[in-house]
Amino acid sequence: MSASPMPSPPFPSPDSAVLQLIVANAVNSVRTGEATVEQAILHAAVHGWYEGHIEAEDECPGCGFRGELPKSTNRN
């Protein structure tokens, strides 16, 4: 395992109110029988990724978040 830093911070932030709501909704949907555990995890993962994407674009417009190069850089 490498000790090198991540190319960008994790998004959404672990203390994000939106992320907390996504997780709470997933837990509640399982408890009420509205969704299976698998469905709730899938729903939370998709919405967490989407919200993270939005937060990342707000933090660094033009960054690709797949490394150190911004989107406009020629990667050849």
Summary of the structure (lengths in Angstrom):
residues: 76
radius of gyration: 15.8
end to end distance: 27.4
largest distance: 51.2
contacts: 158
relative contact order: 0.17
helix: 50%
strand: 3%
